[in-house]
């Protein structure tokens, strides 16, 4: 099993999945079939932890057209998730937090393939773990 490692978090990948870190730090994750793609962006709160109420407000502000937010736990992270159809794409979004770290995760695929990778994507996100801080 492969592992995606960033400075702040890790996620295990099943053998048929690959990941690429873009220059801006965005992590792209997809499977060999290229059905859909996960896009993961890491943000940091400048002071203190992110509470679930604050995270929910961020989700509503950043994705105002989305509805039906559900509380979720993904590994070491907790937050909010929703799904919707936008043009011809099936989209799932997560706003996840651990301490002062926010992960914005988006999965999109052709609407005809909606649901095909749901179980695999959920399994990937369940392996999210905070990176160990470097020894001081």
Residue pairs with C-beta under 8 A, 6 or more apart in sequence:
1 12
1 13
1 14
1 15
2 12
2 13
2 15
2 17
2 18
2 19
3 10
3 11
3 12
3 13
4 10
4 11
4 12
4 13
4 19
4 21
4 27
4 29
5 131
6 21
6 25
6 27
6 42
6 131
7 131
8 42
8 44
8 101
8 130
8 131
9 42
9 76
9 77
9 98
9 101
9 103
9 128
9 129
9 130
9 131
10 127
10 128
10 129
10 131
11 19
11 29
11 75
11 124
11 125
11 127
11 128
11 129
12 124
12 127
13 19
13 29
13 124
14 31
14 120
14 123
14 124
16 31
16 32
16 33
17 29
17 30
17 31
17 32
17 120
17 124
18 29
18 30
18 31
18 32
19 27
19 28
19 29
20 27
20 28
21 27
21 28
22 28
25 41
25 42
26 39
26 40
26 41
27 38
27 39
27 40
27 41
28 37
28 38
28 39
28 40
29 37
29 38
29 39
29 40
29 124
30 36
30 37
30 38
31 117
31 120
35 109
35 110
35 113
35 116
35 117
36 90
36 107
36 108
36 109
36 110
36 113
36 116
36 117
36 121
37 107
37 108
37 109
38 105
38 106
38 107
38 121
38 124
39 105
39 106
39 107
39 108
40 103
40 104
40 105
41 103
41 104
41 105
42 101
42 102
42 103
43 101
43 102
43 103
43 104
44 100
44 101
44 102
45 100
45 101
45 102
46 100
47 100
48 100
49 97
49 99
49 100
50 97
50 99
50 100
50 101
50 102
51 97
52 71
52 78
52 79
52 80
52 97
55 79
55 80
55 95
55 96
55 97
55 102
56 69
56 80
56 95
58 95
58 102
59 66
59 69
59 79
59 80
59 82
59 93
59 95
60 69
62 95
62 104
63 82
63 93
65 84
65 86
66 82
66 84
66 93
67 82
67 84
68 82
68 83
68 84
69 80
69 81
69 82
70 80
70 81
70 82
71 78
71 79
71 80
72 78
72 79
72 80
72 81
72 94
72 96
74 94
74 96
74 125
74 126
74 128
75 125
75 126
75 127
75 128
75 129
76 98
76 128
76 129
76 130
77 96
77 97
77 98
77 101
77 103
77 128
78 96
78 97
78 98
79 94
79 95
79 96
79 97
79 103
80 94
80 95
81 92
81 93
81 94
81 95
82 92
82 93
83 90
83 91
83 92
83 93
84 91
85 91
85 111
85 114
86 108
88 110
88 111
89 108
89 109
89 110
89 111
90 108
90 109
90 110
90 111
90 113
90 114
90 115
91 106
91 107
91 108
92 106
92 107
92 108
92 118
92 121
93 104
93 105
93 106
93 107
94 103
94 104
94 105
94 106
94 125
95 102
95 103
95 104
96 102
96 103
96 104
96 105
96 128
97 103
98 130
99 130
101 130
103 128
105 125
107 117
107 121
109 116
109 117
